[in-house]
Amino acid sequence: MAAGSQAVLTAWRRLLQVVRRRERLAERQSGLTGAQLSALRHIDAFPGSTIGRLAQLTTTDASSASVVVARLLAKGCVRRARDPDDHRRWRLFPTDEGRRRLDSALDGADRHLMAAIDSLAPEDRERFALQLHRLATAVEAGTG
């Protein structure tokens, strides 16, 4: 392995370790898992989303999103309402309890990570995003 590759891998592992530590803290503070917090943040940011839209926002599949939403519903963090245009479809909305739990997870990894990314110059963010996408694609293809 090239020295430069090792440095990148070391930095990547450090970032993952920090993110995991912050996620565990947010989970303890809110009583929700990382997946539940992520879904709830998206539902809060995009009220009225469907399960399909939530799956897109969280880069997961609809069945996984459905399981997470069922748990959020059981905890009283989300409510469903029928879509007025298509009664077969449900729309998702955060509840006061859901917002309270989001507020209790203020130190969650996502917010700190987003703040750090937002502190980058716009052109650096664009390059960073492009490189991360390329890396993910290469790893998925087995060439990374």
GUVEXGU-979254 format. One record per residue (C-alpha): x, y, z; residue in three letters; residue number from 1. Coordinates in Angstrom, 3 decimals. Each point is the difference from the previous one (the first is absolute). Layout:
// residues N
<node><u>X</u><v>Y</v><w>Z</w><res>ala</res><n>NUM</n></node>
...
This chain:
// residues 144
<node><u>0.000</u><v>0.000</v><w>0.000</w><res>met</res><n>1</n></node>
<node><u>1.366</u><v>3.413</v><w>-0.943</w><res>ala</res><n>2</n></node>
<node><u>0.830</u><v>2.414</v><w>2.836</w><res>ala</res><n>3</n></node>
<node><u>-2.590</u><v>2.472</v><w>-1.258</w><res>gly</res><n>4</n></node>
<node><u>-2.678</u><v>-2.679</v><w>-0.049</w><res>ser</res><n>5</n></node>
<node><u>0.857</u><v>-0.989</v><w>3.560</w><res>gln</res><n>6</n></node>
<node><u>-0.334</u><v>3.622</v><w>1.148</w><res>ala</res><n>7</n></node>
<node><u>-3.429</u><v>0.284</v><w>-1.642</w><res>val</res><n>8</n></node>
<node><u>-1.130</u><v>-3.299</v><w>1.528</w><res>leu</res><n>9</n></node>
<node><u>1.202</u><v>1.099</v><w>3.450</w><res>thr</res><n>10</n></node>
<node><u>-1.854</u><v>3.329</v><w>-0.304</w><res>ala</res><n>11</n></node>
<node><u>-3.130</u><v>-1.806</v><w>-1.246</w><res>trp</res><n>12</n></node>
<node><u>0.053</u><v>-2.416</v><w>2.926</w><res>arg</res><n>13</n></node>
<node><u>0.446</u><v>2.877</v><w>2.439</w><res>arg</res><n>14</n></node>
<node><u>-3.003</u><v>1.797</v><w>-1.500</w><res>leu</res><n>15</n></node>
<node><u>-2.128</u><v>-3.150</v><w>0.255</w><res>leu</res><n>16</n></node>
<node><u>1.057</u><v>-0.469</v><w>3.628</w><res>gln</res><n>17</n></node>
<node><u>-0.948</u><v>3.588</v><w>0.889</w><res>val</res><n>18</n></node>
<node><u>-3.345</u><v>-0.291</v><w>-1.804</w><res>val</res><n>19</n></node>
<node><u>-0.823</u><v>-3.288</v><w>1.764</w><res>arg</res><n>20</n></node>
<node><u>0.860</u><v>1.486</v><w>3.398</w><res>arg</res><n>21</n></node>
<node><u>-2.252</u><v>3.018</v><w>-0.641</w><res>arg</res><n>22</n></node>
<node><u>-2.816</u><v>-2.234</v><w>-1.258</w><res>glu</res><n>23</n></node>
<node><u>0.138</u><v>-2.082</v><w>3.186</w><res>arg</res><n>24</n></node>
<node><u>-0.237</u><v>3.197</v><w>2.059</w><res>leu</res><n>25</n></node>
<node><u>-3.003</u><v>1.193</v><w>-2.039</w><res>ala</res><n>26</n></node>
<node><u>-1.657</u><v>-3.403</v><w>0.412</w><res>glu</res><n>27</n></node>
<node><u>0.415</u><v>0.147</v><w>3.787</w><res>arg</res><n>28</n></node>
<node><u>-1.328</u><v>3.564</v><w>0.137</w><res>gln</res><n>29</n></node>
<node><u>-3.036</u><v>-0.591</v><w>-2.200</w><res>ser</res><n>30</n></node>
<node><u>-0.842</u><v>-3.660</v><w>0.568</w><res>gly</res><n>31</n></node>
<node><u>-0.045</u><v>-0.522</v><w>-3.771</w><res>leu</res><n>32</n></node>
<node><u>2.396</u><v>-1.958</v><w>-2.189</w><res>thr</res><n>33</n></node>
<node><u>2.153</u><v>1.730</v><w>-2.578</w><res>gly</res><n>34</n></node>
<node><u>-2.287</u><v>-1.217</v><w>-2.784</w><res>ala</res><n>35</n></node>
<node><u>-3.072</u><v>1.280</v><w>1.853</w><res>gln</res><n>36</n></node>
<node><u>1.611</u><v>3.384</v><w>0.627</w><res>leu</res><n>37</n></node>
<node><u>1.033</u><v>0.294</v><w>-3.628</w><res>ser</res><n>38</n></node>
<node><u>-3.498</u><v>-0.861</v><w>-1.222</w><res>ala</res><n>39</n></node>
<node><u>-1.598</u><v>2.353</v><w>2.506</w><res>leu</res><n>40</n></node>
<node><u>2.312</u><v>2.843</v><w>-1.062</w><res>arg</res><n>41</n></node>
<node><u>-1.077</u><v>-0.520</v><w>-3.603</w><res>his</res><n>42</n></node>
<node><u>-3.682</u><v>-0.185</v><w>0.922</w><res>ile</res><n>43</n></node>
<node><u>0.419</u><v>3.202</v><w>1.999</w><res>asp</res><n>44</n></node>
<node><u>1.798</u><v>1.710</v><w>-2.907</w><res>ala</res><n>45</n></node>
<node><u>-2.482</u><v>-1.315</v><w>-2.597</w><res>phe</res><n>46</n></node>
<node><u>-3.361</u><v>-0.403</v><w>1.753</w><res>pro</res><n>47</n></node>
<node><u>-2.533</u><v>-1.903</v><w>-2.043</w><res>gly</res><n>48</n></node>
<node><u>2.573</u><v>-2.339</v><w>-1.502</w><res>ser</res><n>49</n></node>
<node><u>-1.071</u><v>-3.482</v><w>-1.010</w><res>thr</res><n>50</n></node>
<node><u>1.894</u><v>-3.181</v><w>0.888</w><res>ile</res><n>51</n></node>
<node><u>1.419</u><v>-0.016</v><w>-3.535</w><res>gly</res><n>52</n></node>
<node><u>1.236</u><v>3.568</v><w>0.291</w><res>arg</res><n>53</n></node>
<node><u>1.472</u><v>-0.724</v><w>3.439</w><res>leu</res><n>54</n></node>
<node><u>1.837</u><v>-2.995</v><w>-1.465</w><res>ala</res><n>55</n></node>
<node><u>1.497</u><v>2.276</v><w>-2.662</w><res>gln</res><n>56</n></node>
<node><u>0.986</u><v>2.627</v><w>2.560</w><res>leu</res><n>57</n></node>
<node><u>1.659</u><v>-2.556</v><w>2.258</w><res>thr</res><n>58</n></node>
<node><u>1.549</u><v>-1.957</v><w>-2.892</w><res>thr</res><n>59</n></node>
<node><u>-1.641</u><v>-3.240</v><w>1.064</w><res>thr</res><n>60</n></node>
<node><u>-2.756</u><v>-2.213</v><w>-1.334</w><res>asp</res><n>61</n></node>
<node><u>-3.714</u><v>0.439</v><w>0.667</w><res>ala</res><n>62</n></node>
<node><u>-0.290</u><v>-3.108</v><w>2.183</w><res>ser</res><n>63</n></node>
<node><u>2.788</u><v>1.195</v><w>2.309</w><res>ser</res><n>64</n></node>
<node><u>-1.526</u><v>3.478</v><w>0.161</w><res>ala</res><n>65</n></node>
<node><u>-3.357</u><v>-1.579</v><w>0.821</w><res>ser</res><n>66</n></node>
<node><u>1.485</u><v>-1.924</v><w>2.952</w><res>val</res><n>67</n></node>
<node><u>1.614</u><v>3.165</v><w>1.385</w><res>val</res><n>68</n></node>
<node><u>-3.238</u><v>1.978</v><w>-0.411</w><res>val</res><n>69</n></node>
<node><u>-1.973</u><v>-2.746</v><w>1.781</w><res>ala</res><n>70</n></node>
<node><u>2.346</u><v>0.355</v><w>2.980</w><res>arg</res><n>71</n></node>
<node><u>-0.295</u><v>3.799</v><w>-0.064</w><res>leu</res><n>72</n></node>
<node><u>-3.798</u><v>-0.324</v><w>-0.102</w><res>leu</res><n>73</n></node>
<node><u>0.084</u><v>-2.376</v><w>2.989</w><res>ala</res><n>74</n></node>
<node><u>2.110</u><v>2.517</v><w>1.951</w><res>lys</res><n>75</n></node>
<node><u>-2.375</u><v>2.849</v><w>-0.853</w><res>gly</res><n>76</n></node>
<node><u>2.632</u><v>1.914</v><w>-1.979</w><res>cys</res><n>77</n></node>
<node><u>-1.827</u><v>-0.041</v><w>-3.336</w><res>val</res><n>78</n></node>
<node><u>-3.622</u><v>0.068</v><w>-1.086</w><res>arg</res><n>79</n></node>
<node><u>-1.504</u><v>-1.153</v><w>-3.294</w><res>arg</res><n>80</n></node>
<node><u>-2.714</u><v>1.647</v><w>-2.034</w><res>ala</res><n>81</n></node>
<node><u>-1.652</u><v>-1.218</v><w>-3.186</w><res>arg</res><n>82</n></node>
<node><u>1.113</u><v>1.740</v><w>-3.147</w><res>asp</res><n>83</n></node>
<node><u>-2.982</u><v>2.136</v><w>-1.056</w><res>pro</res><n>84</n></node>
<node><u>0.693</u><v>-0.736</v><w>-3.688</w><res>asp</res><n>85</n></node>
<node><u>0.708</u><v>-3.726</v><w>0.324</w><res>asp</res><n>86</n></node>
<node><u>-1.668</u><v>-1.722</v><w>2.937</w><res>his</res><n>87</n></node>
<node><u>2.217</u><v>-3.068</v><w>-0.409</w><res>arg</res><n>88</n></node>
<node><u>3.028</u><v>2.060</v><w>1.024</w><res>arg</res><n>89</n></node>
<node><u>0.977</u><v>1.296</v><w>3.450</w><res>trp</res><n>90</n></node>
<node><u>1.789</u><v>3.274</v><w>0.729</w><res>arg</res><n>91</n></node>
<node><u>2.369</u><v>0.268</v><w>2.978</w><res>leu</res><n>92</n></node>
<node><u>0.228</u><v>2.878</v><w>2.471</w><res>phe</res><n>93</n></node>
<node><u>2.079</u><v>0.535</v><w>3.140</w><res>pro</res><n>94</n></node>
<node><u>-1.836</u><v>0.258</v><w>3.312</w><res>thr</res><n>95</n></node>
<node><u>0.877</u><v>2.246</v><w>2.931</w><res>asp</res><n>96</n></node>
<node><u>1.585</u><v>-3.064</v><w>1.626</w><res>glu</res><n>97</n></node>
<node><u>2.088</u><v>-0.576</v><w>-3.112</w><res>gly</res><n>98</n></node>
<node><u>1.199</u><v>3.589</v><w>-0.021</w><res>arg</res><n>99</n></node>
<node><u>0.797</u><v>-0.223</v><w>3.728</w><res>arg</res><n>100</n></node>
<node><u>2.151</u><v>-3.059</v><w>-0.637</w><res>arg</res><n>101</n></node>
<node><u>1.729</u><v>1.706</v><w>-2.921</w><res>leu</res><n>102</n></node>
<node><u>0.786</u><v>2.954</v><w>2.235</w><res>asp</res><n>103</n></node>
<node><u>1.425</u><v>-2.338</v><w>2.629</w><res>ser</res><n>104</n></node>
<node><u>2.377</u><v>-1.412</v><w>-2.620</w><res>ala</res><n>105</n></node>
<node><u>1.497</u><v>3.379</v><w>-0.915</w><res>leu</res><n>106</n></node>
<node><u>3.491</u><v>-1.395</v><w>0.426</w><res>asp</res><n>107</n></node>
<node><u>-0.674</u><v>-2.704</v><w>-2.567</w><res>gly</res><n>108</n></node>
<node><u>2.616</u><v>-0.798</v><w>-2.597</w><res>ala</res><n>109</n></node>
<node><u>-2.053</u><v>1.254</v><w>-2.949</w><res>asp</res><n>110</n></node>
<node><u>-0.224</u><v>3.571</v><w>1.253</w><res>arg</res><n>111</n></node>
<node><u>3.692</u><v>0.236</v><w>0.866</w><res>his</res><n>112</n></node>
<node><u>0.998</u><v>-1.645</v><w>-3.230</w><res>leu</res><n>113</n></node>
<node><u>-2.255</u><v>2.329</v><w>-2.004</w><res>met</res><n>114</n></node>
<node><u>1.404</u><v>3.038</v><w>1.804</w><res>ala</res><n>115</n></node>
<node><u>3.537</u><v>-1.144</v><w>-0.800</w><res>ala</res><n>116</n></node>
<node><u>-0.903</u><v>-0.589</v><w>-3.642</w><res>ile</res><n>117</n></node>
<node><u>-1.789</u><v>3.367</v><w>-0.175</w><res>asp</res><n>118</n></node>
<node><u>3.184</u><v>1.674</v><w>1.262</w><res>ser</res><n>119</n></node>
<node><u>1.799</u><v>-1.097</v><w>-3.170</w><res>leu</res><n>120</n></node>
<node><u>0.179</u><v>2.347</v><w>-2.957</w><res>ala</res><n>121</n></node>
<node><u>-2.741</u><v>-0.809</v><w>-2.545</w><res>pro</res><n>122</n></node>
<node><u>2.503</u><v>-1.235</v><w>-2.602</w><res>glu</res><n>123</n></node>
<node><u>1.676</u><v>-2.239</v><w>2.625</w><res>asp</res><n>124</n></node>
<node><u>-3.400</u><v>-1.463</v><w>0.950</w><res>arg</res><n>125</n></node>
<node><u>-0.720</u><v>-0.780</v><w>-3.637</w><res>glu</res><n>126</n></node>
<node><u>3.383</u><v>-1.695</v><w>-0.485</w><res>arg</res><n>127</n></node>
<node><u>-0.399</u><v>-1.898</v><w>3.277</w><res>phe</res><n>128</n></node>
<node><u>-3.474</u><v>-1.243</v><w>-0.984</w><res>ala</res><n>129</n></node>
<node><u>1.247</u><v>-1.053</v><w>-3.436</w><res>leu</res><n>130</n></node>
<node><u>2.933</u><v>-1.896</v><w>1.493</w><res>gln</res><n>131</n></node>
<node><u>-2.207</u><v>-1.733</v><w>2.571</w><res>leu</res><n>132</n></node>
<node><u>-2.415</u><v>-1.089</v><w>-2.745</w><res>his</res><n>133</n></node>
<node><u>2.887</u><v>-1.303</v><w>-2.076</w><res>arg</res><n>134</n></node>
<node><u>1.406</u><v>-1.870</v><w>2.982</w><res>leu</res><n>135</n></node>
<node><u>-3.388</u><v>-1.557</v><w>0.827</w><res>ala</res><n>136</n></node>
<node><u>-0.505</u><v>-1.031</v><w>-3.630</w><res>thr</res><n>137</n></node>
<node><u>3.475</u><v>-1.565</v><w>-0.170</w><res>ala</res><n>138</n></node>
<node><u>-0.490</u><v>-1.892</v><w>3.265</w><res>val</res><n>139</n></node>
<node><u>-3.425</u><v>-1.239</v><w>-1.144</w><res>glu</res><n>140</n></node>
<node><u>1.517</u><v>-1.189</v><w>-3.258</w><res>ala</res><n>141</n></node>
<node><u>2.757</u><v>-1.786</v><w>1.878</w><res>gly</res><n>142</n></node>
<node><u>2.731</u><v>2.148</v><w>-1.500</w><res>thr</res><n>143</n></node>
<node><u>0.597</u><v>2.219</v><w>3.029</w><res>gly</res><n>144</n></node>
